[in-house]
């Protein structure tokens, strides 16, 4: 990508925030969507992720709820399995696909977030006491105080969408399924839109260096956040959940599974 043009005022930061807010709102809508999954787009993006790890296209099995998925993923790796592979003395043999997939997306996220560069400054640059975090303020107020724009993006894009979609929705529903050791490793599709939104703001505002490979890799994860519900990648089989039928006032899936959870999405 070409380098973004240089900016030099709080007015530029306010304009950039308005763009960021629109992008954030669009991703929140994807995260809360109850439309039918785009199965073709989902399967193609997951196939691309498998191909990055030199794996062939898996067999796809679609189900109507995370509860229904549990019957299909018996024997898939758990978080405990991933911990064993990430420690100094991993088990013999090749690591499971989910271990390599988790490592790949972690590298992608850290690379793109670490490359965040804001090409403008606020002349009244804010200050904070050494060792103390930046205050969490409404974006317009934070801009006026001179809080770094990268911090504003983390607080008001990444953290806000994460709180609403992951901590506020996906994780409580996940807890209904059982303890961590009983639920194999999976990703949340549309409810991964929190971190996707943050990186997409960086990309669309030209605040990071996306190589062609990074951009293609990120777009597969972005497509999944736009296209499907939760998904469990196995070695040869991938189980994918349709989006919920309803989210408010209670999360209900298409096969009638009622989670009993009433999310607070405001």
VOMARFI-394001 format. One line per 3 residues: their letters; for each residue x, y, z of C-alpha. Coordinates in steps of 0.2 Angstrom, whole numbers, plus 5000, padded with zeros to 4 digits. Layout:
! residues N
A	X/Y/Z | ...
END
This chain:
! residues 266
XXX	5000/5000/5000 | 5006/5018/4997 | 5010/5028/5013
XXX	4995/5038/5020 | 4996/5057/5018 | 5002/5067/5033
XXX	4990/5075/5044 | 4993/5088/5058 | 4978/5093/5067
XXX	4964/5087/5080 | 4952/5091/5066 | 4960/5077/5055
XXX	4959/5065/5070 | 4940/5069/5072 | 4937/5066/5053
XXX	4947/5049/5055 | 4936/5044/5070 | 4920/5047/5061
XXX	4926/5035/5048 | 4932/5023/5061 | 4915/5024/5070
XXX	4906/5020/5053 | 4917/5004/5051 | 4914/4999/5069
XXX	4896/5001/5067 | 4896/4990/5052 | 4906/4976/5061
XXX	4894/4977/5076 | 4880/4974/5064 | 4888/4959/5057
XXX	4892/4952/5074 | 4873/4953/5079 | 4866/4947/5062
XXX	4853/4934/5062 | 4853/4932/5043 | 4856/4915/5035
XXX	4875/4911/5033 | 4884/4913/5017 | 4889/4895/5015
XXX	4899/4897/4999 | 4909/4912/5006 | 4912/4903/5022
XXX	4918/4887/5015 | 4930/4896/5003 | 4938/4906/5016
XXX	4940/4891/5028 | 4947/4881/5013 | 4959/4896/5010
XXX	4965/4895/5029 | 4968/4876/5027 | 4978/4879/5011
XXX	4989/4891/5021 | 4994/4877/5032 | 4996/4865/5017
XXX	4980/4856/5021 | 4967/4851/5008 | 4949/4857/5008
XXX	4939/4849/5023 | 4923/4841/5023 | 4910/4854/5029
XXX	4896/4849/5041 | 4883/4863/5044 | 4873/4863/5060
XXX	4860/4874/5067 | 4867/4878/5085 | 4883/4876/5095
XXX	4874/4862/5105 | 4871/4852/5089 | 4890/4855/5085
XXX	4895/4846/5101 | 4889/4830/5094 | 4900/4832/5078
XXX	4916/4837/5086 | 4920/4823/5099 | 4939/4820/5099
XXX	4943/4837/5091 | 4958/4846/5101 | 4954/4855/5117
XXX	4962/4870/5124 | 4972/4858/5135 | 4979/4850/5120
XXX	4984/4867/5113 | 4993/4871/5129 | 5003/4855/5128
XXX	5009/4859/5111 | 5014/4877/5115 | 5025/4871/5130
XXX	5043/4867/5129 | 5041/4848/5128 | 5026/4845/5115
XXX	5019/4828/5112 | 5027/4817/5099 | 5021/4819/5081
XXX	5014/4833/5071 | 5004/4847/5080 | 4985/4847/5076
XXX	4978/4859/5063 | 4970/4870/5076 | 4987/4873/5085
XXX	4995/4879/5068 | 4979/4889/5064 | 4979/4898/5081
XXX	4997/4902/5079 | 4995/4909/5062 | 4980/4921/5066
XXX	4990/4926/5082 | 5005/4931/5071 | 4993/4940/5059
XXX	4985/4950/5073 | 5001/4955/5082 | 5010/4960/5065
XXX	4996/4971/5059 | 4993/4979/5076 | 5011/4982/5079
XXX	5013/4991/5062 | 5000/5003/5067 | 5006/5021/5063
XXX	4996/5037/5065 | 5003/5050/5053 | 4997/5065/5062
XXX	4998/5073/5079 | 4988/5083/5091 | 4997/5099/5095
XXX	4990/5098/5113 | 4997/5081/5115 | 4990/5073/5131
XXX	5000/5067/5145 | 4998/5054/5159 | 5007/5050/5175
XXX	5021/5037/5172 | 5015/5019/5174 | 4996/5024/5173
XXX	4985/5019/5159 | 4977/5031/5147 | 4959/5036/5153
XXX	4944/5029/5144 | 4934/5043/5137 | 4922/5046/5123
XXX	4932/5048/5107 | 4929/5066/5104 | 4934/5071/5121
XXX	4949/5059/5120 | 4955/5068/5104 | 4953/5085/5112
XXX	4964/5079/5127 | 4977/5073/5115 | 4976/5055/5119
XXX	4985/5045/5105 | 4974/5040/5091 | 4980/5022/5092
XXX	4974/5022/5110 | 4957/5029/5105 | 4956/5015/5092
XXX	4960/5001/5104 | 4948/5008/5117 | 4933/5013/5106
XXX	4934/5000/5092 | 4943/4985/5098 | 4938/4985/5116
XXX	4920/4991/5113 | 4916/4978/5100 | 4925/4964/5110
XXX	4915/4968/5126 | 4898/4968/5116 | 4902/4953/5105
XXX	4914/4942/5114 | 4913/4945/5133 | 4895/4951/5131
XXX	4888/4937/5120 | 4899/4923/5113 | 4907/4919/5130
XXX	4892/4918/5140 | 4884/4907/5127 | 4900/4896/5127
XXX	4899/4894/5145 | 4882/4886/5143 | 4890/4872/5133
XXX	4901/4866/5148 | 4918/4869/5155 | 4933/4873/5144
XXX	4940/4856/5145 | 4924/4849/5137 | 4923/4860/5122
XXX	4935/4858/5108 | 4944/4873/5101 | 4934/4884/5089
XXX	4932/4901/5083 | 4916/4912/5084 | 4914/4918/5066
XXX	4903/4933/5067 | 4907/4936/5085 | 4925/4938/5081
XXX	4921/4954/5073 | 4928/4964/5088 | 4947/4961/5083
XXX	4942/4961/5064 | 4934/4978/5066 | 4950/4985/5074
XXX	4961/4979/5060 | 4949/4984/5047 | 4949/5002/5053
XXX	4968/5001/5052 | 4967/4995/5035 | 4954/5006/5028
XXX	4961/5022/5036 | 4978/5018/5029 | 4986/5017/5046
XXX	4996/5000/5044 | 5006/4991/5032 | 4996/4977/5025
XXX	5006/4966/5013 | 4997/4957/4999 | 4999/4941/5009
XXX	4993/4949/5025 | 4978/4957/5016 | 4973/4940/5009
XXX	4975/4931/5025 | 4965/4945/5035 | 4951/4945/5022
XXX	4948/4927/5025 | 4945/4930/5043 | 4935/4946/5039
XXX	4924/4935/5027 | 4920/4923/5041 | 4915/4937/5053
XXX	4903/4943/5039 | 4897/4926/5034 | 4894/4913/5048
XXX	4892/4908/5066 | 4904/4898/5076 | 4916/4885/5068
XXX	4926/4870/5073 | 4941/4865/5062 | 4946/4847/5063
XXX	4960/4838/5053 | 4948/4833/5039 | 4931/4840/5044
XXX	4925/4857/5048 | 4909/4859/5058 | 4901/4876/5055
XXX	4886/4884/5064 | 4872/4894/5056 | 4869/4911/5063
XXX	4857/4912/5078 | 4838/4914/5074 | 4837/4927/5087
XXX	4848/4937/5099 | 4836/4948/5109 | 4828/4946/5121
XXX	4836/4929/5122 | 4849/4920/5111 | 4840/4906/5102
XXX	4847/4896/5088 | 4838/4889/5072 | 4835/4871/5079
XXX	4826/4879/5094 | 4841/4878/5106 | 4837/4891/5119
XXX	4853/4896/5129 | 4844/4905/5143 | 4855/4920/5140
XXX	4849/4937/5138 | 4863/4948/5132 | 4865/4966/5137
XX	4870/4974/5120 | 4868/4993/5124
END
